[in-house]
Amino acid sequence: MPQNWWPMPWFGMIFGPLMMIVFLVIAVLIGLALLRAFGLGPSCWHHRDHSGRESRGRALEILEERFARGEIDKEEFEEKKRLLSR
């Protein structure tokens, strides 16, 4: 037995498994962040709405911009707006 050995309290043995769990959680979170950054993984991670509401909203914004710039007239704007609101 080494001369500098003294008994540790029982709670000293909890730090090894606890640090292993913390390390694994951090590794998984980093992995998920990398997947999301590269555009991989489930589509719900990418803030896309499968119902098309988000794309319709953006389409309406573009339509309003085109109307404001004078590229389309009021009649065409109203017709396309009606089509988008379905």
C-alpha positions as CSV (number, residue, x, y, z in Angstrom):
1,M,0.0,0.0,0.0
2,P,1.4,3.5,-0.9
3,Q,2.4,5.6,2.0
4,N,0.4,8.7,0.9
5,W,-2.9,6.9,0.6
6,W,-5.8,7.9,2.7
7,P,-9.4,6.8,2.4
8,M,-11.6,9.1,0.2
9,P,-15.2,9.7,1.1
10,W,-17.7,7.6,-0.9
11,F,-18.9,10.7,-2.9
12,G,-15.4,11.0,-4.4
13,M,-16.2,8.1,-6.8
14,I,-19.2,9.9,-8.3
15,F,-17.1,12.4,-10.2
16,G,-15.8,9.9,-12.8
17,P,-19.1,8.7,-14.0
18,L,-20.6,12.2,-13.7
19,M,-17.8,13.7,-15.9
20,M,-18.3,11.0,-18.4
21,I,-22.0,11.7,-18.7
22,V,-21.3,15.5,-19.0
23,F,-18.8,14.8,-21.7
24,L,-21.2,12.6,-23.6
25,V,-24.0,15.2,-23.4
26,I,-21.7,17.9,-24.6
27,A,-20.4,15.7,-27.5
28,V,-23.9,14.9,-28.6
29,L,-25.0,18.6,-28.5
30,I,-21.9,19.6,-30.6
31,G,-22.8,16.8,-33.1
32,L,-26.4,18.0,-33.4
33,A,-25.2,21.6,-33.8
34,L,-22.9,20.6,-36.6
35,L,-25.6,18.6,-38.3
36,R,-27.9,21.6,-38.1
37,A,-25.2,24.0,-39.4
38,F,-24.6,21.8,-42.5
39,G,-28.3,21.6,-43.2
40,L,-28.6,17.9,-42.3
41,G,-31.1,16.2,-40.1
42,P,-34.9,16.5,-39.8
43,S,-36.6,19.3,-41.6
44,C,-38.1,20.7,-38.4
45,W,-34.6,21.8,-37.5
46,H,-34.5,24.2,-40.5
47,H,-37.6,26.3,-39.6
48,R,-39.5,25.2,-42.7
49,D,-43.3,24.9,-42.6
50,H,-44.5,21.9,-44.6
51,S,-47.9,23.6,-45.0
52,G,-46.4,26.2,-47.3
53,R,-47.5,29.1,-45.1
54,E,-44.0,30.5,-44.8
55,S,-43.4,30.3,-48.5
56,R,-46.8,31.9,-49.2
57,G,-45.9,34.7,-46.9
58,R,-42.6,35.3,-48.7
59,A,-44.4,35.1,-52.0
60,L,-46.8,37.8,-50.8
61,E,-43.9,40.0,-49.8
62,I,-42.4,39.7,-53.2
63,L,-45.7,40.4,-54.8
64,E,-46.1,43.6,-52.7
65,E,-42.5,44.7,-53.6
66,R,-43.2,44.2,-57.3
67,F,-46.4,46.2,-56.9
68,A,-44.6,49.0,-55.0
69,R,-41.9,49.2,-57.8
70,G,-44.6,49.4,-60.4
71,E,-43.7,46.2,-62.2
72,I,-47.4,45.0,-62.0
73,D,-50.6,46.9,-62.0
74,K,-53.3,46.8,-59.3
75,E,-55.5,44.3,-61.2
76,E,-52.7,41.8,-61.6
77,F,-51.7,42.4,-57.9
78,E,-55.2,41.7,-56.6
79,E,-55.5,38.6,-58.8
80,K,-52.2,37.1,-57.6
81,K,-52.9,38.1,-54.0
82,R,-56.2,36.2,-54.2
83,L,-54.5,33.2,-55.6
84,L,-51.9,33.2,-52.9
85,S,-54.4,33.5,-50.1
86,R,-56.1,30.2,-50.9
